[in-house]
Amino acid sequence: MSVIVILLLPLVAALLVCIPLGKQWVPGVTVVSCVADLILVARLAWRVVAGHAPGELLDAAWSKWIAVDGLSALILLLIALVGATAAVYSVGYMRHGNLAPKKLRLYHANYNLFIFSMLAIPVLAEPTLVWIVVELTTLCSALLVCFDNTREALEAAWKYVVLSLMGAGVALFGFMVLFAAMHAAGGGTYTWMGLVAAAPRMPALLVQTAFLLILIGLGTKVGLVPMHTWLPDAHSQAPSPVCALLSGIETTSILYVILRLFPVIQAVPGAHAETWALVLGLISVGTASFLLLQVKDYKRLFAFSTVEHMGIILAAIGLGASAADYGAMQQIVSNSVTKSFCFFAAGAALLATGTREIAAVRGLIRRSPFAGAALIAGGLAITGAPPLAVFLSEFAILKAGLAQGRYVATGLLAVFIVIAFFGVMAHVNRMVFGAPANSGSKQNHPGPETAEAFRLPFSCRLALILAAVPVLVLGVYVPKPLHDLLTLAAAAVTR
């Protein structure tokens, strides 16, 4: 029954924040709801690791609609973790903007609905219901992307909605083809588990067609190349805590749906799902790594990094080894916790400087030592510098690729990762330590040497510290419960 409570909490919070009871009420409700959800999800994940069958976690009436295994528990945990830290970050970030009470309530109502829509994705057992909540994430997040109501924000939200809905139509057709393939195999329960059971009897052509349609359709929301064009625009215009949700967990939760198809298609002879995943993953990583070299907006910088990391995860699955699958699960975790930290750092830089332009930010470490240190730490963390979380997961993937004898694919992946490292760090280093220009600056405010030191709001500093903990810890040590959960999640992709 805890699964139902997990889903109900953000819905109740979305209603409560609409009650005008003072300045602290609205953000307080969101923080309490997200922290409570995190506690419940952690307890649920612990029970999954302890070996409880999915049916034991639910009442019998819900067992046909909701299912929880290692993979879904892992994604739930990441959604709850990033949702909680982003809620804490939102308190000071939104207060800094001096929003009207009505607009603040609107932000937090949409925030909680967005959290609900993402939490529903990994627990629903029926693919058609999953498709519905995936599109609900588009609606809720689009309202957050255009929250600032500027021309650029509205344009980014419009592009996001149009491209996502186009992908949704393609994905829906794919799910219909998958249902037809199951019907041709003699029918069964149209759930993830039912599809796996019926897969050996399904017509190979229908299953391959369904997989490609869903991969392309949902790949639009994941940000896979060439369906990624909305992502840098949306992530440069949305409020920074929303960017942490978009890059840290929304893309991951949609990728989860694609991963659910691998056990199905692997049971069909000659389906070659791994080949498609490896090729599309390498294309995404390679394209993003070169785009990182020429980006001019530091929030777009981290957005293109999301495209790169989604490609790395897909390429790892495409390598087709159990060690690579485990590395992919590690990469999912490390990307989520690190990318949210990066966007918190980017938001701190934006508060301190008032601009998103890379060329206009120099000497950030002098203007705001906390923001400057966070930005350089985020750049190092997301590019895989040791001994941080992303380094450990990327090393595991590359090691597994070499062990499989996939030297060309692994070599390309390594080269692209190195290019991305230099691309990100070249920009971040100039922003944090570079000398400010004496003239010609596009900023309309004092430079870092002439302006007074900027102090971040307390909640922003607290969220950055909380978000930094898993980034640091998971680079040197993976706790046994998390290791067991990663193992279960990897097994769910290949069974």
MIZA-734797 format. One record per residue (C-alpha): y, z, x. Coordinates in steps of 0.02 Angstrom, whole numbers, padded with zeros to 5 digits, always signed. Layout:
<pts>
YZX;...
</pts>
This chain:
<pts>
+00000+00000+00000;+00116+00021+00150;+00131-00169+00159;+00210-00172-00013;+00331-00034+00037;+00377-00132+00194;+00424-00281+00085;+00515-00177-00046;+00627-00079+00073;+00745-00223+00120;+00754-00278-00063;+00806-00103-00115;+00930-00097+00029;+01005-00264-00026;+01041-00186-00196;+01106-00021-00128;+01232-00100-00010;+01317-00179-00160;+01370-00006-00220;+01547+00029-00156;+01529+00207-00090;+01634+00203+00068;+01641+00120+00239;+01490+00206+00314;+01377+00181+00163;+01346-00005+00180;+01295-00017+00365;+01208+00152+00352;+01092+00091+00214;+01044-00062+00316;+01009+00039+00473;+00906+00169+00381;+00806+00034+00290;+00770-00064+00450;+00722+00092+00549;+00607+00150+00408;+00527-00023+00404;+00501-00016+00592;+00410+00151+00576;+00299+00086+00435;+00260-00076+00527;+00218+00018+00688;+00099+00127+00588;+00021-00028+00509;+00000-00113+00677;-00081+00044+00747;-00208+00042+00605;-00246-00141+00637;-00277-00102+00821;-00386+00046+00770;-00503-00077+00685;-00462-00058+00502;-00513-00212+00403;-00369-00301+00315;-00435-00250+00145;-00428-00066+00192;-00240-00079+00216;-00209-00135+00036;-00256-00098-00141;-00388-00217-00208;-00263-00295-00328;-00159-00361-00183;-00299-00415-00066;-00303-00595-00131;-00117-00618-00098;-00084-00515+00058;-00184-00506+00219;-00147-00420+00384;-00234-00455+00549;-00185-00443+00732;-00073-00597+00731;+00021-00552+00573;+00039-00371+00629;+00115-00429+00794;+00243-00540+00707;+00284-00402+00583;+00314-00281+00725;+00434-00401+00811;+00530-00436+00651;+00549-00250+00617;+00599-00210+00796;+00732-00345+00814;+00791-00315+00635;+00820-00131+00674;+00914-00159+00837;+01019-00298+00760;+01063-00183+00614;+01125-00052+00737;+01223-00185+00832;+01300-00249+00670;+01385-00082+00634;+01513-00094+00775;+01515-00284+00785;+01567-00304+00603;+01687-00157+00609;+01775-00241+00756;+01814-00388+00640;+01903-00277+00512;+01811-00357+00366;+01860-00326+00187;+01738-00208+00100;+01676-00346-00016;+01638-00462+00129;+01551-00323+00225;+01439-00289+00074;+01401-00475+00063;+01350-00481+00246;+01232-00333+00232;+01156-00393+00067;+01115-00561+00145;+01055-00474+00303;+00928-00370+00207;+00870-00520+00105;+00846-00618+00265;+00741-00476+00336;+00636-00473+00177;+00604-00660+00183;+00544-00651+00363;+00434-00498+00333;+00347-00590+00191;+00292-00736+00301;+00158-00651+00407;+00083-00546+00266;+00059-00678+00132;-00116-00752+00133;-00087-00911+00031;-00003-01058+00123;+00098-01116-00027;+00176-00944-00048;+00212-00942+00138;+00302-01109+00121;+00410-01035-00019;+00467-00885+00084;+00496-00997+00235;+00622-01092+00130;+00694-00927+00071;+00733-00887+00253;+00833-01049+00259;+00938-01000+00109;+00972-00822+00168;+01007-00869+00348;+01120-01016+00301;+01234-00895+00208;+01242-00790+00367;+01272-00940+00481;+01427-00990+00382;+01483-00809+00362;+01644-00833+00463;+01695-00971+00342;+01770-01082+00477;+01755-01271+00478;+01633-01265+00624;+01526-01129+00541;+01517-01225+00377;+01470-01385+00468;+01334-01295+00567;+01263-01215+00407;+01266-01384+00318;+01173-01469+00459;+01049-01325+00465;+01013-01334+00278;+00998-01524+00272;+00880-01538+00420;+00778-01387+00367;+00756-01452+00190;+00703-01622+00256;+00574-01534+00363;+00523-01428+00214;+00481-01584+00114;+00373-01651+00254;+00285-01483+00276;+00255-01467+00088;+00171-01638+00087;+00065-01578+00233;+00008-01424+00137;-00035-01535-00012;-00141-01646+00101;-00224-01489+00171;-00264-01432-00006;-00338-01603-00044;-00445-01590+00113;-00509-01420+00055;-00547-01489-00117;-00644-01632-00038;-00746-01503+00058;-00803-01421-00103;-00656-01306-00138;-00636-01122-00102;-00497-00993-00094;-00337-01075-00034;-00293-00943+00094;-00287-00944+00284;-00461-00869+00292;-00526-00985+00156;-00462-01136+00253;-00550-01078+00411;-00714-01056+00316;-00701-01229+00236;-00636-01321+00389;-00805-01384+00458;-00834-01478+00294;-00658-01552+00279;-00625-01738+00311;-00557-01752+00488;-00426-01882+00444;-00349-01775+00306;-00345-01620+00415;-00264-01714+00560;-00135-01790+00444;-00095-01621+00366;-00078-01539+00537;+00043-01670+00601;+00149-01665+00443;+00161-01475+00448;+00193-01475+00636;+00338-01597+00615;+00405-01516+00457;+00402-01337+00515;+00445-01391+00693;+00617-01429+00622;+00646-01244+00588;+00560-01189+00748;+00679-01299+00849;+00550-01413+00931;+00620-01572+01009;+00672-01692+00934;+00697-01589+00774;+00806-01459+00863;+00982-01528+00838;+01036-01398+00709;+00987-01250+00816;+01125-01246+00949;+01260-01274+00817;+01198-01135+00702;+01174-01013+00845;+01347-01043+00915;+01433-01011+00749;+01334-00869+00669;+01383-00687+00702;+01294-00625+00859;+01174-00503+00771;+01123-00646+00657;+01093-00755+00811;+00976-00619+00875;+00878-00633+00713;+00878-00823+00713;+00825-00846+00894;+00727-00686+00917;+00618-00685+00762;+00652-00821+00633;+00594-00961+00747;+00445-00854+00797;+00396-00815+00618;+00398-01001+00574;+00297-01040+00730;+00172-00912+00666;+00135-01027+00518;+00095-01170+00637;-00017-01057+00740;-00114-01012+00583;-00171-01193+00573;-00255-01198+00744;-00416-01108+00692;-00428-01232+00548;-00404-01390+00647;-00509-01330+00794;-00658-01323+00677;-00637-01509+00639;-00720-01624+00768;-00601-01738+00861;-00442-01663+00790;-00356-01642+00961;-00234-01508+00901;-00214-01440+01078;-00159-01610+01143;-00023-01626+01012;+00035-01449+01047;+00038-01474+01235;+00135-01639+01227;+00263-01578+01101;+00281-01413+01194;+00314-01498+01361;+00439-01618+01283;+00533-01470+01208;+00533-01371+01371;+00585-01521+01476;+00725-01576+01360;+00795-01400+01341;+00791-01367+01528;+00902-01518+01565;+01018-01482+01417;+01045-01308+01488;+01128-01387+01640;+01271-01464+01541;+01303-01342+01399;+01483-01281+01378;+01461-01138+01254;+01367-00982+01311;+01295-00948+01138;+01230-01127+01137;+01160-01090+01310;+01045-00957+01239;+01008-01068+01088;+00941-01206+01201;+00842-01071+01290;+00758-01037+01123;+00705-01220+01113;+00633-01201+01288;+00535-01044+01246;+00464-01112+01083;+00403-01259+01187;+00324-01143+01316;+00228-01050+01180;+00165-01212+01102;+00118-01283+01272;+00022-01123+01312;-00079-01142+01152;-00108-01324+01199;-00187-01274+01365;-00337-01220+01263;-00393-01066+01359;-00412-00889+01294;-00306-00826+01440;-00170-00950+01394;-00178-00894+01213;-00154-00714+01270;-00008-00773+01378;+00066-00862+01227;+00060-00699+01129;+00145-00611+01275;+00276-00749+01277;+00308-00725+01091;+00340-00540+01120;+00444-00561+01278;+00550-00701+01203;+00586-00601+01045;+00642-00442+01133;+00734-00534+01273;+00821-00664+01166;+00888-00532+01048;+00955-00438+01200;+01036-00599+01263;+01129-00629+01100;+01185-00448+01094;+01255-00475+01269;+01335-00639+01214;+01414-00549+01067;+01482-00417+01185;+01558-00554+01293;+01635-00632+01139;+01712-00468+01085;+01781-00441+01260;+01852-00616+01288;+01878-00693+01117;+01803-00861+01168;+01631-00943+01175;+01680-01071+01306;+01591-01048+01472;+01736-01124+01570;+01860-01002+01492;+01764-00845+01542;+01780-00789+01722;+01770-00615+01798;+01689-00536+01644;+01623-00393+01750;+01805-00338+01780;+01861-00361+01601;+01710-00269+01529;+01584-00199+01654;+01459-00160+01516;+01467-00335+01440;+01462-00416+01612;+01311-00316+01668;+01222-00351+01503;+01255-00539+01515;+01191-00554+01694;+01039-00448+01648;+01007-00557+01496;+01019-00716+01599;+00896-00651+01727;+00778-00585+01594;+00769-00742+01486;+00743-00858+01635;+00592-00761+01695;+00657-00664+01844;+00535-00529+01904;+00497-00393+01860;+00552-00424+01680;+00451-00463+01523;+00469-00653+01521;+00412-00666+01702;+00247-00578+01662;+00209-00690+01512;+00258-00853+01599;+00156-00805+01751;+00004-00773+01640;+00024-00944+01558;+00043-01038+01723;-00105-00943+01798;-00213-00988+01648;-00161-01171+01660;-00211-01180+01843;-00376-01093+01806;-00411-01227+01675;-00379-01365+01801;-00229-01430+01701;-00128-01459+01859;-00010-01594+01796;+00037-01503+01635;+00053-01336+01725;+00156-01413+01865;+00276-01494+01741;+00292-01331+01647;+00332-01238+01808;+00462-01367+01861;+00548-01360+01692;+00551-01169+01697;+00633-01174+01870;+00764-01300+01811;+00803-01189+01661;+00821-01038+01777;+00954-01124+01883;+01038-01198+01729;+01061-01030+01644;+01103-00929+01799;+01232-01054+01864;+01332-01032+01703;+01307-00845+01686;+01349-00810+01868;+01517-00901+01854;+01558-00811+01693;+01520-00638+01759;+01576-00647+01941;+01687-00802+01951;+01871-00788+01993;+01983-00825+01844;+02086-00984+01850;+02271-00960+01886;+02322-01096+01766;+02253-01217+01640;+02147-01088+01553;+02105-01122+01372;+02111-00939+01329;+02252-00876+01220;+02238-00699+01285;+02257-00613+01453;+02129-00649+01586;+02008-00517+01647;+02117-00466+01794;+02277-00444+01694;+02206-00374+01533;+02157-00193+01506;+01974-00153+01521;+01883-00183+01358;+01768-00050+01287;+01627-00106+01175;+01596-00015+01010;+01469+00125+01028;+01339+00047+00914;+01344-00115+01015;+01314-00019+01177;+01175+00082+01095;+01089-00076+01029;+01099-00157+01201;+01019-00006+01282;+00882+00003+01150;+00849-00184+01165;+00841-00172+01354;+00699-00045+01354;+00556-00164+01304;+00627-00300+01417;+00612-00184+01566;+00452-00093+01521;+00349-00246+01472;+00387-00327+01638;+00289-00196+01733;+00174-00116+01606;+00091-00169+01442;+00039-00014+01343;-00144-00017+01290;-00108-00022+01102;+00004-00172+01129;-00125-00253+01244;-00257-00231+01108;-00140-00303+00978;-00103-00453+01089;-00290-00480+01113;-00319-00476+00925;-00174-00595+00897;-00241-00717+01028;-00414-00710+00948;-00338-00753+00778;-00271-00916+00850;-00437-00974+00922;-00574-00906+00808;
</pts>
